[in-house]
Amino acid sequence: MDVKCKNGINGSVSYRYMHDRPANEDNTLRASGYFVTDLTINYTRKKYEIGLAIENLLNTAWNESQFEYVSRFKQEARPVDEVSYTPERPFLRR
């Protein structure tokens, strides 16, 4: 959703949604879904713009990239099949 005012203030609220989904081909591992909200507010003039961006506005815990990963340590009898992930970006102001 974008908002523009005549006085130069503008901004937007955006979101990303991903539902739970298979993390491997045979659907034995599941990747968790998430809903993340971002906010931007700007003050725009003819020659400049000042802005504030807030990512993960609601400080949602989520895993960005999730995929199957098979590992095996020396002491393990069999390989372990699990979901590996990139952690979320926490609440962030720029």
PDB file of N, CA, C and O in Angstrom:
ATOM      1  N   MET A   1       0.842  -1.164   0.000  1.00  0.00           N
ATOM      2  CA  MET A   1       0.000   0.000   0.000  1.00  0.00           C
ATOM      3  C   MET A   1       0.894   1.236   0.000  1.00  0.00           C
ATOM      4  O   MET A   1       1.723   1.399   0.895  1.00  0.00           O
ATOM      5  N   ASP A   2       0.734   2.109  -0.995  1.00  0.00           N
ATOM      6  CA  ASP A   2       1.497   3.349  -1.104  1.00  0.00           C
ATOM      7  C   ASP A   2       0.620   4.542  -0.745  1.00  0.00           C
ATOM      8  O   ASP A   2      -0.572   4.574  -1.048  1.00  0.00           O
ATOM      9  N   VAL A   3       1.246   5.531  -0.084  1.00  0.00           N
ATOM     10  CA  VAL A   3       0.547   6.764   0.275  1.00  0.00           C
ATOM     11  C   VAL A   3       1.417   7.942  -0.151  1.00  0.00           C
ATOM     12  O   VAL A   3       2.614   7.962   0.134  1.00  0.00           O
ATOM     13  N   LYS A   4       0.827   8.925  -0.833  1.00  0.00           N
ATOM     14  CA  LYS A   4       1.539  10.148  -1.220  1.00  0.00           C
ATOM     15  C   LYS A   4       0.694  11.349  -0.813  1.00  0.00           C
ATOM     16  O   LYS A   4      -0.490  11.434  -1.140  1.00  0.00           O
ATOM     17  N   CYS A   5       1.324  12.275  -0.091  1.00  0.00           N
ATOM     18  CA  CYS A   5       0.658  13.510   0.306  1.00  0.00           C
ATOM     19  C   CYS A   5       1.246  14.675  -0.479  1.00  0.00           C
ATOM     20  O   CYS A   5       2.395  14.606  -0.915  1.00  0.00           O
ATOM     21  N   LYS A   6       0.488  15.730  -0.664  1.00  0.00           N
ATOM     22  CA  LYS A   6       0.952  16.897  -1.422  1.00  0.00           C
ATOM     23  C   LYS A   6       2.084  17.631  -0.730  1.00  0.00           C
ATOM     24  O   LYS A   6       2.839  18.346  -1.389  1.00  0.00           O
ATOM     25  N   ASN A   7       2.228  17.476   0.588  1.00  0.00           N
ATOM     26  CA  ASN A   7       3.287  18.178   1.325  1.00  0.00           C
ATOM     27  C   ASN A   7       4.647  17.486   1.225  1.00  0.00           C
ATOM     28  O   ASN A   7       5.602  17.931   1.862  1.00  0.00           O
ATOM     29  N   GLY A   8       4.761  16.407   0.441  1.00  0.00           N
ATOM     30  CA  GLY A   8       6.037  15.734   0.238  1.00  0.00           C
ATOM     31  C   GLY A   8       6.229  14.465   1.055  1.00  0.00           C
ATOM     32  O   GLY A   8       7.200  13.735   0.855  1.00  0.00           O
ATOM     33  N   ILE A   9       5.321  14.207   1.960  1.00  0.00           N
ATOM     34  CA  ILE A   9       5.432  12.984   2.753  1.00  0.00           C
ATOM     35  C   ILE A   9       4.811  11.831   1.962  1.00  0.00           C
ATOM     36  O   ILE A   9       3.695  11.933   1.451  1.00  0.00           O
ATOM     37  N   ASN A  10       5.547  10.758   1.879  1.00  0.00           N
ATOM     38  CA  ASN A  10       5.050   9.567   1.202  1.00  0.00           C
ATOM     39  C   ASN A  10       5.616   8.329   1.880  1.00  0.00           C
ATOM     40  O   ASN A  10       6.593   8.410   2.624  1.00  0.00           O
ATOM     41  N   GLY A  11       5.012   7.211   1.625  1.00  0.00           N
ATOM     42  CA  GLY A  11       5.493   5.983   2.235  1.00  0.00           C
ATOM     43  C   GLY A  11       4.731   4.778   1.755  1.00  0.00           C
ATOM     44  O   GLY A  11       3.818   4.875   0.935  1.00  0.00           O
ATOM     45  N   SER A  12       5.125   3.641   2.283  1.00  0.00           N
ATOM     46  CA  SER A  12       4.453   2.412   1.899  1.00  0.00           C
ATOM     47  C   SER A  12       4.601   1.354   2.983  1.00  0.00           C
ATOM     48  O   SER A  12       5.531   1.375   3.788  1.00  0.00           O
ATOM     49  N   VAL A  13       3.669   0.449   2.971  1.00  0.00           N
ATOM     50  CA  VAL A  13       3.722  -0.741   3.809  1.00  0.00           C
ATOM     51  C   VAL A  13       3.721  -1.911   2.839  1.00  0.00           C
ATOM     52  O   VAL A  13       2.861  -1.997   1.962  1.00  0.00           O
ATOM     53  N   SER A  14       4.676  -2.803   2.994  1.00  0.00           N
ATOM     54  CA  SER A  14       4.740  -3.972   2.118  1.00  0.00           C
ATOM     55  C   SER A  14       4.885  -5.222   2.977  1.00  0.00           C
ATOM     56  O   SER A  14       5.255  -5.149   4.148  1.00  0.00           O
ATOM     57  N   TYR A  15       4.591  -6.349   2.382  1.00  0.00           N
ATOM     58  CA  TYR A  15       4.702  -7.601   3.125  1.00  0.00           C
ATOM     59  C   TYR A  15       5.153  -8.717   2.199  1.00  0.00           C
ATOM     60  O   TYR A  15       5.035  -8.630   0.977  1.00  0.00           O
ATOM     61  N   ARG A  16       5.668  -9.759   2.814  1.00  0.00           N
ATOM     62  CA  ARG A  16       6.035 -10.985   2.123  1.00  0.00           C
ATOM     63  C   ARG A  16       5.355 -12.134   2.866  1.00  0.00           C
ATOM     64  O   ARG A  16       5.427 -12.237   4.091  1.00  0.00           O
ATOM     65  N   TYR A  17       4.702 -12.982   2.102  1.00  0.00           N
ATOM     66  CA  TYR A  17       4.038 -14.136   2.695  1.00  0.00           C
ATOM     67  C   TYR A  17       4.496 -15.388   1.964  1.00  0.00           C
ATOM     68  O   TYR A  17       4.513 -15.431   0.734  1.00  0.00           O
ATOM     69  N   MET A  18       4.861 -16.387   2.720  1.00  0.00           N
ATOM     70  CA  MET A  18       5.199 -17.687   2.153  1.00  0.00           C
ATOM     71  C   MET A  18       4.547 -18.738   3.037  1.00  0.00           C
ATOM     72  O   MET A  18       4.748 -18.738   4.251  1.00  0.00           O
ATOM     73  N   HIS A  19       3.779 -19.620   2.449  1.00  0.00           N
ATOM     74  CA  HIS A  19       3.103 -20.643   3.246  1.00  0.00           C
ATOM     75  C   HIS A  19       4.043 -21.821   3.514  1.00  0.00           C
ATOM     76  O   HIS A  19       5.100 -21.933   2.892  1.00  0.00           O
ATOM     77  N   ASP A  20       3.649 -22.702   4.446  1.00  0.00           N
ATOM     78  CA  ASP A  20       4.417 -23.924   4.681  1.00  0.00           C
ATOM     79  C   ASP A  20       4.504 -24.686   3.371  1.00  0.00           C
ATOM     80  O   ASP A  20       3.551 -24.699   2.592  1.00  0.00           O
ATOM     81  N   ARG A  21       5.642 -25.321   3.127  1.00  0.00           N
ATOM     82  CA  ARG A  21       5.855 -25.994   1.855  1.00  0.00           C
ATOM     83  C   ARG A  21       6.853 -27.132   2.025  1.00  0.00           C
ATOM     84  O   ARG A  21       7.552 -27.194   3.037  1.00  0.00           O
ATOM     85  N   PRO A  22       6.929 -28.035   1.045  1.00  0.00           N
ATOM     86  CA  PRO A  22       7.902 -29.123   1.131  1.00  0.00           C
ATOM     87  C   PRO A  22       9.331 -28.567   1.064  1.00  0.00           C
ATOM     88  O   PRO A  22       9.610 -27.643   0.300  1.00  0.00           O
ATOM     89  N   ALA A  23      10.223 -29.139   1.868  1.00  0.00           N
ATOM     90  CA  ALA A  23      11.638 -28.748   1.839  1.00  0.00           C
ATOM     91  C   ALA A  23      12.464 -29.764   1.046  1.00  0.00           C
ATOM     92  O   ALA A  23      13.652 -29.552   0.805  1.00  0.00           O
ATOM     93  N   ASN A  24      11.829 -30.860   0.646  1.00  0.00           N
ATOM     94  CA  ASN A  24      12.505 -31.847  -0.192  1.00  0.00           C
ATOM     95  C   ASN A  24      11.494 -32.456  -1.165  1.00  0.00           C
ATOM     96  O   ASN A  24      10.297 -32.182  -1.087  1.00  0.00           O
ATOM     97  N   GLU A  25      11.987 -33.269  -2.064  1.00  0.00           N
ATOM     98  CA  GLU A  25      11.135 -33.790  -3.141  1.00  0.00           C
ATOM     99  C   GLU A  25      10.052 -34.749  -2.670  1.00  0.00           C
ATOM    100  O   GLU A  25       8.964 -34.769  -3.246  1.00  0.00           O
ATOM    101  N   ASP A  26      10.321 -35.547  -1.633  1.00  0.00           N
ATOM    102  CA  ASP A  26       9.316 -36.530  -1.211  1.00  0.00           C
ATOM    103  C   ASP A  26       8.427 -36.024  -0.072  1.00  0.00           C
ATOM    104  O   ASP A  26       7.651 -36.793   0.496  1.00  0.00           O
ATOM    105  N   ASN A  27       8.535 -34.740   0.263  1.00  0.00           N
ATOM    106  CA  ASN A  27       7.661 -34.072   1.232  1.00  0.00           C
ATOM    107  C   ASN A  27       7.771 -34.658   2.656  1.00  0.00           C
ATOM    108  O   ASN A  27       6.816 -34.595   3.430  1.00  0.00           O
ATOM    109  N   THR A  28       8.922 -35.216   2.988  1.00  0.00           N
ATOM    110  CA  THR A  28       9.123 -35.718   4.349  1.00  0.00           C
ATOM    111  C   THR A  28       9.650 -34.632   5.275  1.00  0.00           C
ATOM    112  O   THR A  28       9.599 -34.781   6.496  1.00  0.00           O
ATOM    113  N   LEU A  29      10.153 -33.547   4.711  1.00  0.00           N
ATOM    114  CA  LEU A  29      10.591 -32.380   5.489  1.00  0.00           C
ATOM    115  C   LEU A  29       9.777 -31.174   5.046  1.00  0.00           C
ATOM    116  O   LEU A  29       9.515 -30.998   3.856  1.00  0.00           O
ATOM    117  N   ARG A  30       9.375 -30.336   6.010  1.00  0.00           N
ATOM    118  CA  ARG A  30       8.569 -29.161   5.700  1.00  0.00           C
ATOM    119  C   ARG A  30       9.333 -27.887   6.037  1.00  0.00           C
ATOM    120  O   ARG A  30       9.987 -27.801   7.076  1.00  0.00           O
ATOM    121  N   ALA A  31       9.246 -26.910   5.162  1.00  0.00           N
ATOM    122  CA  ALA A  31       9.781 -25.568   5.406  1.00  0.00           C
ATOM    123  C   ALA A  31       8.644 -24.729   5.975  1.00  0.00           C
ATOM    124  O   ALA A  31       7.535 -24.737   5.441  1.00  0.00           O
ATOM    125  N   SER A  32       8.913 -24.020   7.037  1.00  0.00           N
ATOM    126  CA  SER A  32       7.891 -23.216   7.717  1.00  0.00           C
ATOM    127  C   SER A  32       7.568 -21.947   6.942  1.00  0.00           C
ATOM    128  O   SER A  32       8.460 -21.312   6.379  1.00  0.00           O
ATOM    129  N   GLY A  33       6.308 -21.587   6.915  1.00  0.00           N
ATOM    130  CA  GLY A  33       5.879 -20.361   6.261  1.00  0.00           C
ATOM    131  C   GLY A  33       6.110 -19.145   7.146  1.00  0.00           C
ATOM    132  O   GLY A  33       6.448 -19.272   8.323  1.00  0.00           O
ATOM    133  N   TYR A  34       5.923 -17.958   6.560  1.00  0.00           N
ATOM    134  CA  TYR A  34       6.107 -16.720   7.318  1.00  0.00           C
ATOM    135  C   TYR A  34       5.325 -15.575   6.682  1.00  0.00           C
ATOM    136  O   TYR A  34       4.923 -15.640   5.520  1.00  0.00           O
ATOM    137  N   PHE A  35       5.123 -14.529   7.473  1.00  0.00           N
ATOM    138  CA  PHE A  35       4.486 -13.287   7.031  1.00  0.00           C
ATOM    139  C   PHE A  35       5.290 -12.150   7.650  1.00  0.00           C
ATOM    140  O   PHE A  35       5.297 -11.987   8.870  1.00  0.00           O
ATOM    141  N   VAL A  36       5.969 -11.364   6.815  1.00  0.00           N
ATOM    142  CA  VAL A  36       6.855 -10.293   7.287  1.00  0.00           C
ATOM    143  C   VAL A  36       6.381  -8.963   6.707  1.00  0.00           C
ATOM    144  O   VAL A  36       6.048  -8.883   5.525  1.00  0.00           O
ATOM    145  N   THR A  37       6.352  -7.925   7.532  1.00  0.00           N
ATOM    146  CA  THR A  37       5.876  -6.604   7.134  1.00  0.00           C
ATOM    147  C   THR A  37       7.018  -5.584   7.195  1.00  0.00           C
ATOM    148  O   THR A  37       7.783  -5.558   8.159  1.00  0.00           O
ATOM    149  N   ASP A  38       7.126  -4.740   6.154  1.00  0.00           N
ATOM    150  CA  ASP A  38       8.120  -3.663   6.094  1.00  0.00           C
ATOM    151  C   ASP A  38       7.400  -2.323   5.936  1.00  0.00           C
ATOM    152  O   ASP A  38       6.289  -2.266   5.409  1.00  0.00           O
ATOM    153  N   LEU A  39       8.045  -1.242   6.399  1.00  0.00           N
ATOM    154  CA  LEU A  39       7.474   0.099   6.330  1.00  0.00           C
ATOM    155  C   LEU A  39       8.525   1.075   5.826  1.00  0.00           C
ATOM    156  O   LEU A  39       9.672   1.021   6.269  1.00  0.00           O
ATOM    157  N   THR A  40       8.163   1.962   4.911  1.00  0.00           N
ATOM    158  CA  THR A  40       9.041   3.059   4.487  1.00  0.00           C
ATOM    159  C   THR A  40       8.272   4.366   4.570  1.00  0.00           C
ATOM    160  O   THR A  40       7.098   4.438   4.209  1.00  0.00           O
ATOM    161  N   ILE A  41       8.953   5.399   5.052  1.00  0.00           N
ATOM    162  CA  ILE A  41       8.397   6.748   5.125  1.00  0.00           C
ATOM    163  C   ILE A  41       9.446   7.697   4.556  1.00  0.00           C
ATOM    164  O   ILE A  41      10.617   7.622   4.928  1.00  0.00           O
ATOM    165  N   ASN A  42       9.036   8.590   3.656  1.00  0.00           N
ATOM    166  CA  ASN A  42       9.953   9.529   3.005  1.00  0.00           C
ATOM    167  C   ASN A  42       9.388  10.948   3.036  1.00  0.00           C
ATOM    168  O   ASN A  42       8.178  11.163   3.089  1.00  0.00           O
ATOM    169  N   TYR A  43      10.300  11.887   3.000  1.00  0.00           N
ATOM    170  CA  TYR A  43       9.946  13.288   2.806  1.00  0.00           C
ATOM    171  C   TYR A  43      10.676  13.723   1.544  1.00  0.00           C
ATOM    172  O   TYR A  43      11.906  13.761   1.518  1.00  0.00           O
ATOM    173  N   THR A  44       9.923  14.051   0.499  1.00  0.00           N
ATOM    174  CA  THR A  44      10.503  14.326  -0.813  1.00  0.00           C
ATOM    175  C   THR A  44      10.341  15.791  -1.194  1.00  0.00           C
ATOM    176  O   THR A  44       9.255  16.360  -1.086  1.00  0.00           O
ATOM    177  N   ARG A  45      11.432  16.385  -1.639  1.00  0.00           N
ATOM    178  CA  ARG A  45      11.453  17.736  -2.195  1.00  0.00           C
ATOM    179  C   ARG A  45      12.054  17.640  -3.582  1.00  0.00           C
ATOM    180  O   ARG A  45      12.479  16.569  -4.013  1.00  0.00           O
ATOM    181  N   LYS A  46      12.086  18.756  -4.273  1.00  0.00           N
ATOM    182  CA  LYS A  46      12.568  18.762  -5.648  1.00  0.00           C
ATOM    183  C   LYS A  46      14.010  18.257  -5.777  1.00  0.00           C
ATOM    184  O   LYS A  46      14.325  17.503  -6.698  1.00  0.00           O
ATOM    185  N   LYS A  47      14.878  18.671  -4.858  1.00  0.00           N
ATOM    186  CA  LYS A  47      16.304  18.336  -4.970  1.00  0.00           C
ATOM    187  C   LYS A  47      16.797  17.276  -4.001  1.00  0.00           C
ATOM    188  O   LYS A  47      17.966  16.894  -4.064  1.00  0.00           O
ATOM    189  N   TYR A  48      15.940  16.783  -3.101  1.00  0.00           N
ATOM    190  CA  TYR A  48      16.398  15.778  -2.135  1.00  0.00           C
ATOM    191  C   TYR A  48      15.231  14.958  -1.603  1.00  0.00           C
ATOM    192  O   TYR A  48      14.062  15.308  -1.764  1.00  0.00           O
ATOM    193  N   GLU A  49      15.590  13.880  -0.978  1.00  0.00           N
ATOM    194  CA  GLU A  49      14.605  13.024  -0.310  1.00  0.00           C
ATOM    195  C   GLU A  49      15.253  12.442   0.951  1.00  0.00           C
ATOM    196  O   GLU A  49      16.398  11.990   0.924  1.00  0.00           O
ATOM    197  N   ILE A  50      14.508  12.461   2.043  1.00  0.00           N
ATOM    198  CA  ILE A  50      14.959  11.879   3.305  1.00  0.00           C
ATOM    199  C   ILE A  50      13.988  10.752   3.630  1.00  0.00           C
ATOM    200  O   ILE A  50      12.774  10.915   3.509  1.00  0.00           O
ATOM    201  N   GLY A  51      14.524   9.615   4.040  1.00  0.00           N
ATOM    202  CA  GLY A  51      13.640   8.484   4.274  1.00  0.00           C
ATOM    203  C   GLY A  51      14.028   7.635   5.461  1.00  0.00           C
ATOM    204  O   GLY A  51      15.152   7.689   5.960  1.00  0.00           O
ATOM    205  N   LEU A  52      13.072   6.856   5.895  1.00  0.00           N
ATOM    206  CA  LEU A  52      13.264   5.895   6.963  1.00  0.00           C
ATOM    207  C   LEU A  52      12.642   4.576   6.504  1.00  0.00           C
ATOM    208  O   LEU A  52      11.487   4.540   6.079  1.00  0.00           O
ATOM    209  N   ALA A  53      13.415   3.499   6.594  1.00  0.00           N
ATOM    210  CA  ALA A  53      12.911   2.171   6.254  1.00  0.00           C
ATOM    211  C   ALA A  53      12.983   1.294   7.491  1.00  0.00           C
ATOM    212  O   ALA A  53      14.017   1.223   8.155  1.00  0.00           O
ATOM    213  N   ILE A  54      11.896   0.638   7.792  1.00  0.00           N
ATOM    214  CA  ILE A  54      11.865  -0.308   8.907  1.00  0.00           C
ATOM    215  C   ILE A  54      11.529  -1.671   8.327  1.00  0.00           C
ATOM    216  O   ILE A  54      10.440  -1.886   7.796  1.00  0.00           O
ATOM    217  N   GLU A  55      12.480  -2.586   8.438  1.00  0.00           N
ATOM    218  CA  GLU A  55      12.280  -3.941   7.952  1.00  0.00           C
ATOM    219  C   GLU A  55      11.867  -4.833   9.114  1.00  0.00           C
ATOM    220  O   GLU A  55      12.344  -4.665  10.236  1.00  0.00           O
ATOM    221  N   ASN A  56      10.988  -5.769   8.843  1.00  0.00           N
ATOM    222  CA  ASN A  56      10.426  -6.667   9.853  1.00  0.00           C
ATOM    223  C   ASN A  56       9.796  -5.844  10.977  1.00  0.00           C
ATOM    224  O   ASN A  56      10.143  -5.994  12.149  1.00  0.00           O
ATOM    225  N   LEU A  57       8.884  -4.992  10.599  1.00  0.00           N
ATOM    226  CA  LEU A  57       8.217  -4.054  11.498  1.00  0.00           C
ATOM    227  C   LEU A  57       7.646  -4.714  12.753  1.00  0.00           C
ATOM    228  O   LEU A  57       7.722  -4.135  13.836  1.00  0.00           O
ATOM    229  N   LEU A  58       7.087  -5.891  12.629  1.00  0.00           N
ATOM    230  CA  LEU A  58       6.451  -6.572  13.756  1.00  0.00           C
ATOM    231  C   LEU A  58       7.400  -7.537  14.468  1.00  0.00           C
ATOM    232  O   LEU A  58       6.983  -8.288  15.350  1.00  0.00           O
ATOM    233  N   ASN A  59       8.689  -7.511  14.078  1.00  0.00           N
ATOM    234  CA  ASN A  59       9.730  -8.354  14.677  1.00  0.00           C
ATOM    235  C   ASN A  59       9.329  -9.834  14.658  1.00  0.00           C
ATOM    236  O   ASN A  59       9.428 -10.532  15.667  1.00  0.00           O
ATOM    237  N   THR A  60       8.879 -10.288  13.502  1.00  0.00           N
ATOM    238  CA  THR A  60       8.448 -11.668  13.306  1.00  0.00           C
ATOM    239  C   THR A  60       9.652 -12.603  13.259  1.00  0.00           C
ATOM    240  O   THR A  60      10.651 -12.292  12.611  1.00  0.00           O
ATOM    241  N   ALA A  61       9.568 -13.731  13.931  1.00  0.00           N
ATOM    242  CA  ALA A  61      10.613 -14.758  13.838  1.00  0.00           C
ATOM    243  C   ALA A  61      10.317 -15.603  12.600  1.00  0.00           C
ATOM    244  O   ALA A  61       9.227 -16.162  12.475  1.00  0.00           O
ATOM    245  N   TRP A  62      11.284 -15.696  11.687  1.00  0.00           N
ATOM    246  CA  TRP A  62      11.074 -16.452  10.451  1.00  0.00           C
ATOM    247  C   TRP A  62      12.408 -16.917   9.903  1.00  0.00           C
ATOM    248  O   TRP A  62      13.456 -16.392  10.279  1.00  0.00           O
ATOM    249  N   ASN A  63      12.376 -17.886   9.029  1.00  0.00           N
ATOM    250  CA  ASN A  63      13.576 -18.406   8.377  1.00  0.00           C
ATOM    251  C   ASN A  63      13.494 -18.066   6.906  1.00  0.00           C
ATOM    252  O   ASN A  63      12.555 -18.464   6.216  1.00  0.00           O
ATOM    253  N   GLU A  64      14.487 -17.324   6.426  1.00  0.00           N
ATOM    254  CA  GLU A  64      14.426 -16.808   5.063  1.00  0.00           C
ATOM    255  C   GLU A  64      14.528 -17.908   4.013  1.00  0.00           C
ATOM    256  O   GLU A  64      13.562 -18.149   3.289  1.00  0.00           O
ATOM    257  N   SER A  65      15.653 -18.571   3.912  1.00  0.00           N
ATOM    258  CA  SER A  65      15.773 -19.646   2.928  1.00  0.00           C
ATOM    259  C   SER A  65      15.846 -20.962   3.686  1.00  0.00           C
ATOM    260  O   SER A  65      16.612 -21.094   4.641  1.00  0.00           O
ATOM    261  N   GLN A  66      15.052 -21.930   3.265  1.00  0.00           N
ATOM    262  CA  GLN A  66      14.977 -23.217   3.949  1.00  0.00           C
ATOM    263  C   GLN A  66      15.092 -24.326   2.907  1.00  0.00           C
ATOM    264  O   GLN A  66      14.415 -24.295   1.879  1.00  0.00           O
ATOM    265  N   PHE A  67      15.939 -25.289   3.174  1.00  0.00           N
ATOM    266  CA  PHE A  67      16.147 -26.362   2.220  1.00  0.00           C
ATOM    267  C   PHE A  67      16.654 -27.613   2.932  1.00  0.00           C
ATOM    268  O   PHE A  67      17.096 -27.562   4.080  1.00  0.00           O
ATOM    269  N   GLU A  68      16.581 -28.713   2.235  1.00  0.00           N
ATOM    270  CA  GLU A  68      17.043 -29.992   2.789  1.00  0.00           C
ATOM    271  C   GLU A  68      18.573 -30.005   2.844  1.00  0.00           C
ATOM    272  O   GLU A  68      19.249 -29.554   1.919  1.00  0.00           O
ATOM    273  N   TYR A  69      19.092 -30.528   3.940  1.00  0.00           N
ATOM    274  CA  TYR A  69      20.531 -30.643   4.119  1.00  0.00           C
ATOM    275  C   TYR A  69      20.824 -31.985   4.784  1.00  0.00           C
ATOM    276  O   TYR A  69      20.260 -32.298   5.833  1.00  0.00           O
ATOM    277  N   VAL A  70      21.694 -32.768   4.181  1.00  0.00           N
ATOM    278  CA  VAL A  70      22.066 -34.070   4.731  1.00  0.00           C
ATOM    279  C   VAL A  70      23.481 -33.960   5.277  1.00  0.00           C
ATOM    280  O   VAL A  70      24.397 -33.545   4.568  1.00  0.00           O
ATOM    281  N   SER A  71      23.657 -34.337   6.547  1.00  0.00           N
ATOM    282  CA  SER A  71      24.984 -34.274   7.170  1.00  0.00           C
ATOM    283  C   SER A  71      25.252 -35.561   7.939  1.00  0.00           C
ATOM    284  O   SER A  71      24.333 -36.311   8.267  1.00  0.00           O
ATOM    285  N   ARG A  72      26.517 -35.799   8.218  1.00  0.00           N
ATOM    286  CA  ARG A  72      26.884 -36.978   9.003  1.00  0.00           C
ATOM    287  C   ARG A  72      28.197 -36.707   9.720  1.00  0.00           C
ATOM    288  O   ARG A  72      29.227 -36.481   9.085  1.00  0.00           O
ATOM    289  N   PHE A  73      28.154 -36.730  11.051  1.00  0.00           N
ATOM    290  CA  PHE A  73      29.357 -36.600  11.852  1.00  0.00           C
ATOM    291  C   PHE A  73      30.003 -37.974  12.027  1.00  0.00           C
ATOM    292  O   PHE A  73      29.352 -38.996  11.811  1.00  0.00           O
ATOM    293  N   LYS A  74      31.263 -38.004  12.411  1.00  0.00           N
ATOM    294  CA  LYS A  74      31.985 -39.269  12.566  1.00  0.00           C
ATOM    295  C   LYS A  74      31.283 -40.243  13.501  1.00  0.00           C
ATOM    296  O   LYS A  74      31.231 -41.441  13.221  1.00  0.00           O
ATOM    297  N   GLN A  75      30.746 -39.744  14.602  1.00  0.00           N
ATOM    298  CA  GLN A  75      30.122 -40.617  15.589  1.00  0.00           C
ATOM    299  C   GLN A  75      28.706 -41.056  15.213  1.00  0.00           C
ATOM    300  O   GLN A  75      28.132 -41.898  15.903  1.00  0.00           O
ATOM    301  N   GLU A  76      28.130 -40.517  14.149  1.00  0.00           N
ATOM    302  CA  GLU A  76      26.771 -40.877  13.742  1.00  0.00           C
ATOM    303  C   GLU A  76      26.788 -42.102  12.827  1.00  0.00           C
ATOM    304  O   GLU A  76      27.592 -42.186  11.898  1.00  0.00           O
ATOM    305  N   ALA A  77      25.895 -43.044  13.103  1.00  0.00           N
ATOM    306  CA  ALA A  77      25.841 -44.268  12.304  1.00  0.00           C
ATOM    307  C   ALA A  77      25.266 -44.012  10.908  1.00  0.00           C
ATOM    308  O   ALA A  77      25.668 -44.654   9.937  1.00  0.00           O
ATOM    309  N   ARG A  78      24.329 -43.075  10.815  1.00  0.00           N
ATOM    310  CA  ARG A  78      23.666 -42.787   9.541  1.00  0.00           C
ATOM    311  C   ARG A  78      23.660 -41.279   9.293  1.00  0.00           C
ATOM    312  O   ARG A  78      23.764 -40.494  10.235  1.00  0.00           O
ATOM    313  N   PRO A  79      23.540 -40.876   8.035  1.00  0.00           N
ATOM    314  CA  PRO A  79      23.386 -39.447   7.742  1.00  0.00           C
ATOM    315  C   PRO A  79      22.081 -38.904   8.331  1.00  0.00           C
ATOM    316  O   PRO A  79      21.093 -39.629   8.450  1.00  0.00           O
ATOM    317  N   VAL A  80      22.092 -37.644   8.691  1.00  0.00           N
ATOM    318  CA  VAL A  80      20.916 -36.977   9.242  1.00  0.00           C
ATOM    319  C   VAL A  80      20.351 -36.048   8.169  1.00  0.00           C
ATOM    320  O   VAL A  80      21.062 -35.211   7.612  1.00  0.00           O
ATOM    321  N   ASP A  81      19.081 -36.211   7.899  1.00  0.00           N
ATOM    322  CA  ASP A  81      18.371 -35.415   6.901  1.00  0.00           C
ATOM    323  C   ASP A  81      17.550 -34.371   7.645  1.00  0.00           C
ATOM    324  O   ASP A  81      16.659 -34.725   8.417  1.00  0.00           O
ATOM    325  N   GLU A  82      17.836 -33.089   7.426  1.00  0.00           N
ATOM    326  CA  GLU A  82      17.146 -32.039   8.168  1.00  0.00           C
ATOM    327  C   GLU A  82      16.965 -30.798   7.315  1.00  0.00           C
ATOM    328  O   GLU A  82      17.502 -30.703   6.212  1.00  0.00           O
ATOM    329  N   VAL A  83      16.206 -29.848   7.838  1.00  0.00           N
ATOM    330  CA  VAL A  83      16.003 -28.572   7.157  1.00  0.00           C
ATOM    331  C   VAL A  83      17.078 -27.603   7.638  1.00  0.00           C
ATOM    332  O   VAL A  83      17.223 -27.362   8.836  1.00  0.00           O
ATOM    333  N   SER A  84      17.818 -27.058   6.700  1.00  0.00           N
ATOM    334  CA  SER A  84      18.804 -26.032   7.004  1.00  0.00           C
ATOM    335  C   SER A  84      18.203 -24.697   6.575  1.00  0.00           C
ATOM    336  O   SER A  84      17.383 -24.657   5.657  1.00  0.00           O
ATOM    337  N   TYR A  85      18.600 -23.602   7.228  1.00  0.00           N
ATOM    338  CA  TYR A  85      17.961 -22.324   6.914  1.00  0.00           C
ATOM    339  C   TYR A  85      18.906 -21.153   7.122  1.00  0.00           C
ATOM    340  O   TYR A  85      19.923 -21.261   7.807  1.00  0.00           O
ATOM    341  N   THR A  86      18.546 -20.042   6.519  1.00  0.00           N
ATOM    342  CA  THR A  86      19.181 -18.761   6.759  1.00  0.00           C
ATOM    343  C   THR A  86      18.280 -18.019   7.729  1.00  0.00           C
ATOM    344  O   THR A  86      17.097 -17.839   7.440  1.00  0.00           O
ATOM    345  N   PRO A  87      18.804 -17.578   8.883  1.00  0.00           N
ATOM    346  CA  PRO A  87      17.928 -16.926   9.871  1.00  0.00           C
ATOM    347  C   PRO A  87      17.341 -15.618   9.342  1.00  0.00           C
ATOM    348  O   PRO A  87      17.853 -15.011   8.402  1.00  0.00           O
ATOM    349  N   GLU A  88      16.265 -15.217   9.974  1.00  0.00           N
ATOM    350  CA  GLU A  88      15.545 -14.002   9.584  1.00  0.00           C
ATOM    351  C   GLU A  88      16.355 -12.743   9.873  1.00  0.00           C
ATOM    352  O   GLU A  88      17.326 -12.748  10.629  1.00  0.00           O
ATOM    353  N   ARG A  89      15.912 -11.681   9.243  1.00  0.00           N
ATOM    354  CA  ARG A  89      16.435 -10.369   9.567  1.00  0.00           C
ATOM    355  C   ARG A  89      15.552  -9.798  10.661  1.00  0.00           C
ATOM    356  O   ARG A  89      14.354  -9.621  10.440  1.00  0.00           O
ATOM    357  N   PRO A  90      16.099  -9.505  11.834  1.00  0.00           N
ATOM    358  CA  PRO A  90      15.261  -8.970  12.911  1.00  0.00           C
ATOM    359  C   PRO A  90      14.829  -7.531  12.606  1.00  0.00           C
ATOM    360  O   PRO A  90      15.226  -6.951  11.595  1.00  0.00           O
ATOM    361  N   PHE A  91      14.026  -6.980  13.481  1.00  0.00           N
ATOM    362  CA  PHE A  91      13.582  -5.587  13.364  1.00  0.00           C
ATOM    363  C   PHE A  91      14.783  -4.715  13.057  1.00  0.00           C
ATOM    364  O   PHE A  91      15.785  -4.768  13.770  1.00  0.00           O
ATOM    365  N   LEU A  92      14.696  -3.903  11.992  1.00  0.00           N
ATOM    366  CA  LEU A  92      15.846  -3.101  11.548  1.00  0.00           C
ATOM    367  C   LEU A  92      15.380  -1.758  11.038  1.00  0.00           C
ATOM    368  O   LEU A  92      14.473  -1.680  10.209  1.00  0.00           O
ATOM    369  N   ARG A  93      16.010  -0.685  11.540  1.00  0.00           N
ATOM    370  CA  ARG A  93      15.747   0.671  11.032  1.00  0.00           C
ATOM    371  C   ARG A  93      16.925   1.101  10.199  1.00  0.00           C
ATOM    372  O   ARG A  93      18.073   0.816  10.538  1.00  0.00           O
ATOM    373  N   ARG A  94      16.646   1.788   9.108  1.00  0.00           N
ATOM    374  CA  ARG A  94      17.711   2.347   8.256  1.00  0.00           C
ATOM    375  C   ARG A  94      17.459   3.797   8.007  1.00  0.00           C
ATOM    376  O   ARG A  94      18.240   4.449   7.313  1.00  0.00           O
TER     377      ARG A  94
END
